[in-house]
Amino acid sequence: MRTYDFAPLWRSTIGFDRLFDLAETAQRASEDNYPPYNIERLADDRYQISLAVAGFAPEDIAITAEQNVVTVEGGKSDKTERDFLYRGISTRSFRRQFSLAEYVQVKSAAFDNGLLTIELVREIPEAMKPRRIAVGDASTGNVRKLESKAAA
């Protein structure tokens, strides 16, 4: 297992705290790969996370959207006493977190045939979007004003 020490970078950089936190979180998250998941880009500003949660019901899963983080938790209490000869479908509890970029929000979540899909959309506020500024010809207007003042 490869681990990285970010201490030298902490000493020589300012304002990159979130970047280092993301790198450390990604390093820890790579150790646990349950449940399996996909992340897809559907369009420029639309994304989808799909988690394979076979054996769980919708009421066994909780999705929490906080600022810049989506957390998916699953827990199943095995109420029935069953005698498995082989148990290949895991129903262990899990907690999976996904870090989101600014302005990415959870729009919806759906559960179908053991697959949980979470729809994400990036909605940039109008004030933050680039806008085109019209360039006018102001130089001729200033010349006329100066000429009229000089003639008077």
C-alpha positions as CSV (number, residue, x, y, z in Angstrom):
1,M,0.0,0.0,0.0
2,R,1.4,3.3,-1.0
3,T,0.9,6.3,1.4
4,Y,1.9,9.9,0.8
5,D,3.1,12.4,3.3
6,F,1.7,15.8,2.6
7,A,3.5,17.5,5.5
8,P,6.1,19.2,3.3
9,L,3.3,20.6,1.1
10,W,1.4,21.9,4.1
11,R,4.5,23.8,5.2
12,S,5.1,25.6,1.9
13,T,1.6,26.3,0.5
14,I,-1.3,28.5,1.5
15,G,-5.0,28.0,0.6
16,F,-4.7,24.5,-0.8
17,D,-6.3,22.8,2.3
18,R,-9.3,21.4,0.5
19,L,-7.1,19.9,-2.3
20,F,-5.0,18.0,0.3
21,D,-8.1,16.9,2.2
22,L,-9.5,15.5,-1.1
23,A,-6.2,13.7,-1.8
24,E,-6.1,12.1,1.7
25,T,-9.8,11.1,1.5
26,A,-9.3,9.5,-1.9
27,Q,-6.3,7.6,-0.6
28,R,-8.4,6.2,2.3
29,A,-11.4,5.5,0.2
30,S,-9.4,3.3,-2.2
31,E,-9.0,0.7,0.6
32,D,-12.8,-0.1,0.7
33,N,-14.5,-0.9,-2.6
34,Y,-18.0,-1.9,-1.3
35,P,-20.5,-1.3,-2.8
36,P,-19.3,-1.1,-6.4
37,Y,-20.2,2.1,-8.2
38,N,-20.0,4.0,-11.4
39,I,-19.7,7.7,-12.0
40,E,-20.9,8.9,-15.4
41,R,-21.0,12.3,-17.2
42,L,-24.4,12.5,-19.0
43,A,-23.9,16.0,-20.4
44,D,-21.6,19.0,-19.7
45,D,-23.4,19.8,-16.4
46,R,-25.1,16.5,-15.6
47,Y,-23.7,13.5,-13.8
48,Q,-25.0,10.2,-12.4
49,I,-23.7,8.0,-9.7
50,S,-24.8,4.4,-9.8
51,L,-24.3,2.0,-6.9
52,A,-24.9,-1.8,-7.0
53,V,-26.7,-2.4,-3.7
54,A,-28.2,-5.9,-4.4
55,G,-29.9,-7.3,-1.3
56,F,-30.9,-3.9,0.1
57,A,-34.4,-2.3,-0.1
58,P,-34.9,1.4,-0.6
59,E,-35.8,1.9,3.1
60,D,-32.4,0.4,4.1
61,I,-30.5,3.2,2.3
62,A,-30.1,6.8,3.4
63,I,-28.7,9.6,1.1
64,T,-27.5,12.8,2.7
65,A,-26.5,15.8,0.7
66,E,-24.4,18.4,2.6
67,Q,-22.2,21.2,1.2
68,N,-19.9,19.6,-1.4
69,V,-20.5,16.0,-0.1
70,V,-23.0,13.3,-0.8
71,T,-23.1,10.5,1.6
72,V,-24.8,7.1,0.9
73,E,-25.3,4.8,3.9
74,G,-26.8,1.4,3.9
75,G,-27.6,-0.9,6.7
76,K,-29.7,-4.1,6.8
77,S,-30.7,-5.9,9.9
78,D,-30.9,-9.6,9.2
79,K,-34.1,-10.3,11.0
80,T,-34.8,-13.7,9.4
81,E,-32.9,-16.8,10.5
82,R,-31.8,-18.4,7.2
83,D,-29.4,-21.2,6.7
84,F,-27.2,-20.2,3.8
85,L,-25.0,-22.8,2.2
86,Y,-23.1,-20.1,0.4
87,R,-23.6,-16.3,0.8
88,G,-22.1,-14.4,-2.1
89,I,-24.5,-11.4,-2.0
90,S,-23.1,-9.1,0.6
91,T,-25.5,-7.1,2.7
92,R,-23.0,-5.6,5.1
93,S,-23.4,-2.0,6.3
94,F,-21.6,0.6,4.2
95,R,-20.9,4.3,4.1
96,R,-19.7,5.8,0.8
97,Q,-19.0,9.6,0.4
98,F,-18.6,11.5,-2.8
99,S,-17.0,15.0,-2.9
100,L,-18.8,17.4,-5.2
101,A,-17.4,20.5,-7.0
102,E,-18.9,23.9,-6.3
103,Y,-22.5,24.4,-7.5
104,V,-23.1,20.6,-8.1
105,Q,-26.4,19.6,-6.5
106,V,-28.3,16.3,-6.0
107,K,-31.4,16.5,-8.1
108,S,-32.9,13.0,-7.5
109,A,-32.3,9.5,-6.5
110,A,-34.0,6.3,-7.7
111,F,-33.8,2.6,-6.8
112,D,-34.5,0.0,-9.4
113,N,-33.6,-3.7,-9.5
114,G,-30.8,-3.4,-6.9
115,L,-29.2,-0.4,-8.6
116,L,-29.3,3.0,-6.8
117,T,-28.9,6.0,-9.2
118,I,-28.2,9.5,-8.0
119,E,-28.7,12.4,-10.5
120,L,-26.4,15.4,-10.1
121,V,-26.6,18.8,-11.8
122,R,-24.1,21.7,-11.8
123,E,-26.1,24.9,-11.7
124,I,-23.9,28.0,-11.8
125,P,-25.7,31.1,-10.5
126,E,-26.3,33.8,-13.2
127,A,-24.0,36.2,-11.3
128,M,-21.1,33.7,-11.7
129,K,-21.6,32.9,-15.3
130,P,-19.5,34.7,-17.9
131,R,-21.2,37.4,-19.7
132,R,-20.4,39.3,-22.9
133,I,-19.7,43.0,-22.5
134,A,-20.5,45.2,-25.6
135,V,-17.7,47.4,-26.7
136,G,-18.9,50.8,-27.9
137,D,-17.1,53.5,-29.8
138,A,-16.7,56.2,-27.0
139,S,-13.7,58.0,-28.5
140,T,-15.7,60.0,-31.1
141,G,-18.2,61.2,-28.5
142,N,-15.4,62.6,-26.3
143,V,-13.7,64.4,-29.2
144,R,-16.9,66.3,-30.1
145,K,-17.4,67.4,-26.5
146,L,-13.9,68.7,-26.2
147,E,-14.1,70.5,-29.6
148,S,-17.4,72.2,-28.6
149,K,-15.9,73.4,-25.3
150,A,-12.8,74.8,-27.1
151,A,-14.9,76.7,-29.6
152,A,-17.0,78.4,-27.0
